[in-house]
Amino acid sequence: MKKTYKIEVDCASCATKMEDAAKKTEGVKDATINFVMQKMSVEFEDGVDVNAVMKQVLKNCKKVESDCEIEI
């Protein structure tokens, strides 16, 4: 399953760091961030709780960019 989320991130470098953090989250197969469009696309592994995984993605992203926002 793949979903797209609206995000708020201040710089392209931060977006790259957030993308890496999202990719390392358990339950995420792949993640990409389009900094210009302020969108994050996340592909989930089969059978995961999407909301729980996205809460962890947000937590991991805030570790690298504390003021980032993801509309879950």
Buried (B, 14 or more C-beta within 10 A) or exposed (E): EEEEBEBEBEEEEBBBBBBBBBBEBEBBEEBBBEBEEBEBBBEBEEEBEEEEBBBBBBEBBBEBBEEBBBEE
